[in-house]
Amino acid sequence: MTPAERPDLARARRRQPGVAVPSPCVGVCRMDESTGLCAGCARTLDEIAGWSRLDDDGKLRVWQAIQTRWTPA
């Protein structure tokens, strides 16, 4: 996935105006067995399943984790 295709909070906010903390889903819903992360949004199954129950702070923590996951070590 190129950097332009990766989940980005600013782009998600443009795609989902009026939502305080939009979903990082980019429509590529496939779990990578080697990482345990979605190949599209880099969330875990628990993060995906629990998204709708998280408050805004929890959602922002998931976004922060996503950005860390995409950053090369």
HUNORMO-V566868 format. One record per residue. N is the residue number from 0. SS is DSSP state (~ for helix, > for strand, _ for the rest). OMEGA is omega as a letter, one per 30 degrees, with the letter a starting at -180 (* if undefined). D_FIRST is the distance of its C-alpha to the first C-alpha in Angstrom with 1 decimal. Layout:
N_SS_OMEGA_D_FIRST + N_SS_OMEGA_D_FIRST
This chain:
0___l_0.0 + 1___l_3.8 + 2___a_6.6 + 3___a_8.1 + 4___a_6.1 + 5___l_6.5 + 6___a_10.0 + 7___a_12.7 + 8_~_a_16.4 + 9_~_l_17.8 + 10_~_l_15.7 + 11_~_l_16.4 + 12_~_l_20.0 + 13_~_l_20.1 + 14_~_a_18.9 + 15___a_21.4 + 16___l_24.4 + 17___l_27.2 + 18___a_25.3 + 19___l_25.9 + 20___a_22.7 + 21___l_20.3 + 22___l_18.0 + 23___a_14.4 + 24___l_13.6 + 25___l_11.2 + 26___l_12.6 + 27___a_10.3 + 28___a_13.0 + 29___a_12.7 + 30_>_l_13.8 + 31_>_a_12.7 + 32___a_16.2 + 33___a_15.7 + 34___a_14.6 + 35___a_16.1 + 36_>_l_13.3 + 37_>_a_11.7 + 38___a_8.2 + 39___a_7.8 + 40___l_10.1 + 41___l_10.8 + 42___l_14.4 + 43___l_17.0 + 44_~_l_19.2 + 45_~_l_22.0 + 46_~_l_20.1 + 47_~_a_19.0 + 48_~_a_22.6 + 49_~_a_24.3 + 50_~_a_22.5 + 51_~_l_25.4 + 52_~_a_27.9 + 53___l_26.6 + 54___a_28.4 + 55_~_l_26.7 + 56_~_l_26.9 + 57_~_l_25.3 + 58_~_l_22.4 + 59_~_l_22.0 + 60_~_l_22.1 + 61_~_l_19.2 + 62_~_l_17.2 + 63_~_l_18.4 + 64_~_l_17.3 + 65_~_a_13.7 + 66_~_l_13.7 + 67_~_a_15.4 + 68_~_a_12.9 + 69_~_a_10.0 + 70___l_12.8 + 71___a_13.3 + 72___*_16.8
